Amino acid sequence: MRLISSADPALWIPVTGSLGFAGRRHRKAAIRMLLAQAGAGMGRETLPGARFGSWLASQAIPFAMRRADGRVLAWTWKAEPDLVVAMATVQQLTPQLRTARAMMPMEYDDTESFPTPLGVGEKLLMSMPSDPSSPPSATYTWDTGSHLVTLNVVCSDRERFGTLEGALDDLARSIRIADDLSSGESDVLRLPPA
């Protein structure tokens, strides 16, 4: 199962599928932001070697994501790459994954229903996380029965996070599943949700 998206190119720059110089600036900004958030989570302003690490990761990540073959999609905010990083993933729903989801902290129970072409999913906005060093984030999830589709968004600015909700909702609605079925291979009729 692979993910595809029709994300608005005026707002989002895809990190997946960009190789070489194309998208390099946005890849580095996304990785640098995630490394800075990891450092803040450990009580450090920056991690040792973060600049070299972000450059190295920006070179290796496109190849790793290409090997993921559509199971991972990532974007950065076009106007300001250091502001928002979004990553969509699809995982097979195993009993272990269902157990891990059931054991999430209480704050993850504050989800709201979110209808999209994937079906009715859940949306969780955490604009003021309980840990002051944690960045504001949003999580969108869809249970397809056999797979779990997740869109995780991290923002570097608490004050501006609320202004992005509409764009994040539109990005979540743009995600689709692309099944690798040839004509005549399946007798399943797929209908869009009502």
Disulfide bonds with the S-S distance in Angstrom:
none
